[in-house]
Amino acid sequence: MRRAIIVAVVLLGSPVWGLTYMGAPSSDVKQGQLFFGFDYSNSELDFEFRGSTSKGILDDVDSDLYLGRAGIGLFDGLELFGRFGVGEVEDLGTEFAWGLGAKATFGQGDDIRWGALFQVMSLCVDENGPIGDYVLAGDFEVYEYQLAIGPTFGDDDETQVYFGPFFHFVDGDADLVTHGSVDVEQESEVGLYIGVSWEIAGSGRLNIEFQGTDDAKFGGVGLVYRFGGPSEP
C-alpha cells in the first residue's frame, strides 16, 4: 500500500553564504537506514544591503563549501540529515560550517518519485577584507533557507535525473567600512535546479547538480552511502 507523507519542518539557522548543494528532492532511504557522505558547493550570489542612510549591492560574492553529511531514515521515504565542514568566502579565510535538513517522498509511480526538501546552512565569518565592491569590517551574519520540490526520474539502481523549482531566502546584517551596520538580503528568491545521479556499488550515489536564480549561480557534487535498515525478504 502506497503511503503519502506530508512534512512540515521548521529549522532555525545562523550566518550563511550563497547557494548550497541539495541533491534529489525525493528520498529513497528506508526506515532505520543510516547514510553518510560528502558534498562540495561553489556559488556566486548578489546581496542587496540597506543602511539608515545608504544602500547598495554586494556583487558576485563567491563561496566554497566542503561538507560531510550524516542522516537517518525516520520512515521509508522520510529522512533527516545534518552537515558539517568548512566554508570559504572570497579571500576572507576558512570558517566552520554546519547545516540541517529534511526531505520526503510524497508520491510515486512508474520510474518517478515526487518529493520535497528543506535545508538551512550556517557559516559564520568574522574577518576584515574585500567583499564585492566593498570592504567588510568584521561581522557578516546572514541566514539562508532553501526549499525545493520536484520529480526524480529513474529506479534506484539506474541513472536518475531530477529537477524543479526552489525557493531561496536570505536575510541578515553586515558591518561595512564607510557604511557601518547594514541589513542584507538576497535580491531574488526563486530559481531552478537540475541534477544527475549515478548508482555506485549498490548502496551509494554520486550526484552532479546545478542551480540558478536571477542573482545567483551554483555548481556542486555530492556522494552518499547508505547502511543498515530492514533486511529484504
N, C-alpha and C positions, 0 to 999 in steps of 0.2 A: 504494500500500500504506500503510495507516494505521500510524502509529508511536506507541506509548505511551511517554512519558518520565516516569520517576520520579526525583525530585530530592531530595536531602538537602543542606541548606545550613546551615552554622554561621557566624553572623556575630556579632562582638563589638561592643558599643556603649559609650557613656558617658552622662553625665547627660541626662535627657529628661523631658518633661512630657506628660500627657494622651494621648488617642486621636489617631490621625493618619490622614489620607486614605489609602485603599488602592487603589481602582479595582477593576475586574473581576478575579476570581481567576484567570481563564484568560488566556493570551497569544495575540494574533493577529499578533505580529511575526514576520517571515520572517528566515531566516539572513542575516546581514550587514547588515540594516537598522539604521539609527540612528534614535533618536527623542529629541525634546526637548519640554519642556512646563513647565507651572506648575500648582501646586495650593495651595489655601487650606484650612486646617482651623481650626475653633473647637470646643473641647470643655470640659466640666466633669467633674472627677474627684474622688472621695473617696479620701484616703490614710489608712491606719492607721499610727500610729507607736508605737514602744516604746522606752523608755529603761531604764536599770538600776533605776530606782525609780518610773517613771511610764509611762503610755500614754494615747492619745487618738486623735482623728480630725481630720484637716485636711479640712473640708467644702467642697465646691463650688469646688475650685481651678480657675480659669478660665485657658485658654491660647489663643493665636492663633499659627498658623504660616503663613509665606509662603515657599514653597519652589519653586525651579527643579528640573527633573528632566532627566536625560540618561541614555541607556542604549543597549544594543546587543542584537540577536538573535544568540545563540550558535548556535542551530538553529531550524528552524521550530517555533514554539510554546514556545520557551525563551528568556527574556530576563533580563539583569542590569541594574540601574539604580542610579544614585546621585542624591542630592538635596542641595541646599544653599540656604541663605537665612537668614531671621531669624525669631525667635520672641519672643513677649512673654507673660509670666506675671503675672496680676493687674496690679498697678501697679509691678512691680519693674524695669521697663526692658526694652529690646530687646537680645537677645543673638544671636550667630551660631549657626545650627543646621545639622546635616547628618544624612544617613542613607544606608543601603544596603539593597538588597533584591533579590529574585528572584521570578519567577513562571513557571509552566509549565502547559501543557495536557497532560493525561494521558489524555484520552479525548474522542471527539466522535461526534455523529450528526447527523441532520437538524435543522438550526436550533438545535443545542445543543452547547456545549463544557463539559467538566468540567476544573477546574483547581485549583491550589493556589498560595498566595502566602505569602512570609515577608519581613518587613522589620524593621529596627531604626532608631530615631530617637534623635538626641542633641541636647540643648540644655543648655548649661552656664550656670548663673546664680550669680553671686557678689554678692549685694546684701543690704541691710538693709531690712526693711519688713514690713507685714502680709501674712499668708498664711492663708487660712481664718480661724479664730478665734484664731490665734496670731501671733507675730512672729518672722520669720526673722532670724537673726544671722549673716549671711554665706553660707556654703555650703549648697547643696541639690543633692545628687548622686543621681540616680535613673536606673536602667536600664530601658528599655521594649522589649518584643518583641511583635510581632503575627504570628499565623499564621492564615490563612483558607483555607477550602475551599468549593467550591460550583459551581453551574452558571451559565453565561451563555447566555441565550436570544436568538436573532436572528442573521441573517447580518451579515457585516462592513459591508455597505452599507445596513443597516437600523437602526432604533432597537433597542437592546438593553436587556435587564433582567437584573440579576444579584443574587444574594442567597445567604445561607448563614450558618453559624456561624463565629465566630472566637474565638481564644484570645489573651488579653492578659496579659502578665506584667510586673510592675513590682516592683523592689526597689532599695534604696539607703540613703542616710543624709542627715540634715539637722542643722543647728545651730539650735536654737530658744531664744529668750530665756526664762528661768526653767526650761527643761527640759534645756539642754545638748545634747550629741550624742545623736541618736536614730536607730534603724533605721526605714525607711519601706517600706511595701508597699501594693499595691492590695488592697482588701477582696475583690473578686470577680474572676474570671479568664476567664469565658466570656460571650459575648454574641452578638448577631445584627446583621447588616448588610444593607442593600438599596441598590441604585443603579440609575440610568437613564442610558444613554449614547446620544448622537446623533452621526451622521457629519457632518463638516464638511469641505467642499472636497475630498472624495475620500480624503485621506490623514490627516485629523485626526479626533479625537473629543472631545466635551465631555461630562463626567460630573457628575451630582449624586448625592451619597451621604449616607446616614445610618447611624450605628452606635449601639448601646446595650448597656449591661450594667446590673446592679443598682445600680452605683455610679458610672456614667459615661454621658454622652450627648455626641453628636457630630453636626455638620453640616459638609459640605465640598463643594468643587467642584474639578474638575481638567480641564485642557486639554492634549492631547498631539498632536504631528505626527510622522509617520514619513517618513524619507528613505532613498533608495537601496535596496539589496537586489538580488536577482536579477531580471532582466528577464522579463516574461511572454512565453511562446512565441507 
